[in-house]
Amino acid sequence: MKSNKYSLFGVFAVHNPETCPLNNEESKKIFKEIKNKIKTNISRFNVKRVVAFYMSVLEHEWIIILEAKNAHDIEELSIAVGISSFNTVKIVPLRYFDDVFKKLES
């Protein structure tokens, strides 16, 4: 059963140097299209917004924070926009520090 509530998720996408967009023409082509594909497909996959999208170039890792309804939709979005075509993707539910702190205080 899918939730109607949006939650935060961290998407950790890791690739190796050989498939890095800086070193691989096919990955570069996919990478250049990802931003627009996310923008045009985001609502289709129950993702409310991209909170942040960071890259650690030398670690070959992307950290994407999304507000979405569930991890399965993020999985489908990752496939549809090409993120998973050259990355291993891990999707992790997240909470704001202040929310956890409030829960500990109550």
N, C-alpha and C positions, 0 to 999 in steps of 0.2 A: 504494500500500500504506500502510495506516495504522499508526502506531507505537503500541506499548502503553505507552510512556513519557510521562509528563506533563512539559511544558515551560512556561516563562513566556512570555506574549504581552502586548504592549501594544495596547490598542484605543483608537485616537484617533478620536473622533466629533465632527464639526464641523457646525454648522448656521448659517444666516444669521439676522439679527435678526428678520426677518419670520416665520420658522418657530420661533422660540424659544418654549419653553413659557411664558415670562413674557409673551409678546406674542400668542400664538396659541392659541385655545381647543382646537382639535383636537390640537395638539402637547401641550398641558397634560394633556388626557385620557389620551393615550398615555403621557406621562411618569409620571403618577401610578400607572400599572399596571406599569411596567417592573420595579420592585424585586420585587414578588410573582411576576411572570412569570419572572424570572431564577431566583428561589428554587425555583419548581416545575418548571422545565425544565432546570436546570443539568446534572443527571446524564444526561438524555436526549441531550445534545450532548457527552458526554465531557469536560465541564469539571469539574475536581475542586473548585475554589473560586475565589471572587472575592477576590483578595489585597487590592485597594484600588480605590476608585471615587472619583475626584476630579472637580471641575467648576471651570472658570474661567468664571464667569458673564459677565464683560464681553468675553471672547474668544469666547464661544459654543462652547466646546470641552469635551469630556469626555475624561478619561484613565482608562481602566479596565485594571487589571492582572489577568490571569486565569492560572490554572494549568490547562492543557488539553492534550489529545493532539495536536491539529493546528489549523491556521488555518481549514481548511474547516468544521470543526465550529463554530468561533467565528462564522464567516460565517453559518451556518445559525441559530445562536442569536440573532445580531443581527437577523436577519429575523423570526424567530418571536416575539421579545419586543417588537419595535417600534423598536429603536434605529435601524435603517436607514430607517425610514419618513420621517424628516425630518432625518437626518444623513448626511453622507458619512463612510464608515467606512474607516479604514486599520488593518490588523492587522500588527503587527511582532513577530518573535521577539525575546526579551530574554534576557539572562544576568545573573546576579549579578556585581557588581564583583569580589568575592573569587574567584569561579570563573575569571574571565578573568585575574586577577592570578596565580593559582596556575598556570594554563596558561603564562603568560609566564615564570614562575620555573623551570618544568621543562625 
